[in-house]
Amino acid sequence: MLRFRSLGSGSTGNATLVEATSAGRSSRLLIDCGFGLKQLDSRLARVGLAAGDIDAIFITHEHGDHIGCARSLSRRERIPVWMSEGTWLATGGHDFEGRLTLARDGVDIEVGELCVQPFTVPHDAREPLQLRCTDGARHLGVLTDLGHATPHVLARLMGLDALLLEFNHDSELLAGSSYPPFLKQRVGGNYGHLSNEAAAAIARAVLHDGLRHVVAAHLSEQNNRPEIVRRMMADALGGAADEMLTATAADGSPWLDL
């Protein structure tokens, strides 16, 4: 069985749990840990887990709302960490006391019952990677923090059972926001974050009969609204807007089984 949940998603912090269970053995991957250590412990406790239940950490890129307490968590619990070479260099080249392994686009990572498949994305970070995760039967895509979807990105999202997908901003709200011009250009640019329109286009492109769950993530608190996102998701995926799922900054999302 494969399942996942967001522990929180937004500009203040991001963390996603992926769990695969087979023959009574569970393997858990924490994708990003963009919170302080106490805050992460608290969020894990809410879902009945402790940091020691995590088998591996994958850091998608070096921005603070994603890397957060990775070093402290790995040191305290002796958890192995994966990230790209670019992310490693951007964070100062720490070896995580020998527990760091460098990840590469297209090179699978085995975490117990999980197979993690990193792929590159266009974002204003040193070498960002997003993920496709599988237990061999079901497939989950995790896609946040990118300015646009390349053919390579779309190819890695085909045939998914579930997708955690960035719906960062509404273009009109961003344009009318108090952000300075350089920040508006960064967020809305090809190496920034996905607009609702761009995310909806991705959802349409990968939609198929077997896609059971799509969760909107990394919503901007200032430049987006959950009700706008849900309407756009419903239009792209079919169904009612009130059935669409969004991960919140405070609570993330519920567990979703695949």
N, C-alpha and C positions, 0 to 999 in steps of 0.2 A: 504494500500500500504506500502511496505517496501522498503527502499532504503539506500544506504551507500556510503561513500567516504572516502578515506584517505586524511588527511590534510598534510601529510608528513610522510615518512617512511625511516629510515636508522639509522646509528649509532649516528647521531647528534640529533635525536628526532623522536618520533612516536606519532601519534594521529589519531584516526579513529572515524568518526561520523556515527551513525546508527539512522535512523528516521523511525518511524511507524506512519501512518496517517489513522484514521478511523472516519467517520462522521464529518469531518472537524477539528478534534483535532489531533495535532501532538505531539509525544513524542520523545525526542532526548536524546540519550546516547552518551557520549564521552568516548571511550575506550582508556585509557592512555592520558596523556597530557605532553609529554616529551619535552616541549619547555619552554622558559621563558614566563612570563605573557604577555608582550608586543608582542612577536612573535606569541603567540597563538591568541591574539586579532586580529592581522593583518591577520592571516590565516583564521580566522572565517569571518572577514570582506570581504575577497576575495570571499567568497561563499554566501554573503548576510545575514550573521548571526552575532549575538553578543553573548558574553558569557552568558548573561542572558536568552538566548533561550535554554540553556542546562538544562535538567531536572535531570540528574544524571551523575556521573563520576564512571567509573570502572577502577581500577588500576590492571594490570595483574601481576606485580612484582615490586620489589623495585629499579631496576637499573635506573640510572639517566635519560636515554633516554626514559623512560616510565613514571616515576613518576613526573619529571619536576616540574611544578608549581602547583601541585594538592592542596597543603595546601593553597596557596595564592588565587587560583581561587575559591576554596570552601568557604574560609572566605569572600572574596569580594562579591560573588554572592549568598552566603548561599545555595550552592548546596550540596545535599547529596552525600556521597562517599561510595563505596564498595571496599573491598579488602580482601584477606585472612588474617587469624590470623598471619601466618608466615610473610607475607609482612608487616603487621602492626607492628610487633615486630622488624623487620629488619629496619624499618624507624623511630624507636624511641618510638613507642607506643603512638603517639599523638592521641587524641580523635576527632580531627577536630571540636572542639567546640560543641560536641554532635551530629554531622552530620554523623558520621562513623557507618557503619554496616559491620560486618564481614561476608564474603562470604565463602561458602564451596563447594567442589566438589559435584555435583549432587543435590544441593538445589537451586531451581529456585528463581529468583529475578523478581519481577514485577516492571516495570517502565512505568506507564501509559499504553499505547497500546502495549508495548513491554514485552516479557518474555525473560529473560536472563538466560542461563543455563551454569554455570561455570564447567570446568573440568580440572583436574590436568595434567600437562605435565612435562617431564624430562628436567630441565634446572638448571643451577648453581645459583639458587636463593632460598630463604628460603621456600616458598610455592607458586610457580607460578601457575596461573590459566589462561586458555584461554577460549574462549566463543563460544557458539552457541546462536544465537538470532532469535526470531520468533515473528511474529504478529499473529500467529495462523494459517496462511495459507502458508506463505513463510518462508524459513529458510536460515540464513546466518551463515557461520563458519568463525571465526577469529583465525588464527593459526600462531603465530610467536614465536620466542625465545624458541626453543627446539632443543635438539640434535638428537632425533630420535622419530619415531612414535610408541608408544606402542599400543597393541590391544585396550586399553581403549580409546586412542585418536582416532583411526580409527573408532571405534564404534560411537563416538560422531559426526563424519563427514559424516555419511551415509545419503543419501536422501536430500542433500543440494540443494538449488537453486543457491547459490553463495558462493564463498570461497575466503577469503583474506589469502594468503599462503606465508610463508617465503621461499624465494630462496636466501639464504644469501651469499654463496660463491661457487666459482669454486674450486674444490679440487686441481687442478694443480696450479692455480694462488696462492692459499693459501700456498701451499708447497714451491713455489718459491718466496714468498713475503719477505719483510724485517722484518716481525713480529719475535720477539724472539721465540725460541722453545717452551717455556711454553705457550705462547699465541696461537701459532699454534695448540698445543695440546688441549688447552681449547676450541677454536672456533670449531675445527673439531671433538671434542670428543662427547661422548654419552649424555653429559649434556651441550653442547654448542649450536651451531646453525646448521640449516639444510643446507647441501650442495645442489647444484642444482640437483644432482642425487637422493638424498633422497627426495627432494621436488617433483620431477617428479614422483617418485614411489608412493608417497601419492596421487598425482593428478590422476594417473592411477587407484589406488585402490578405489577411491571414485567417479570416473567418471560414470555418468549415463545419460540417455536422458534428464532429467530435470535440469541438472546442466548448468545454463545459463551463469554464469560469473566466471572466475577465475582470480584474480589479484595477480601478484607476488609482494611481499613486502620485506622490510628489506634487500635490496641488499647492499652488502658491496661495498663501493666506490673503495677500493683498490684491493679487491680480487674477483671481479665479473665484468661482463659486461652485459648491458641490451640485447645486440644482442645474447649473449650465452644463456641467460635465455629464451628469446623468442623462440629460436630454440628448446630448450628442452621442453618448454611448448607445442609447436606445435606438437612435436613428441609424447608427452604424451596424449594430448587432441584431436589431429586432427586439421586440419585447417592450415592456413598460418601463418608463424612466424610474419609477419607484422600486423596480427590481434590480437596478444596476448597483454595483458595489463600489464604494470608494474607501480607500485607506486613509484614516485621519492621522493628524500629527499626534494627538493625545492617546489614541487607543489602537491605531493600526487597523487590522481587519480580524474577523474571526478565522478559526481554522477552516480550511477548505480541503476536502478530501477529493482525490482524483481516482 
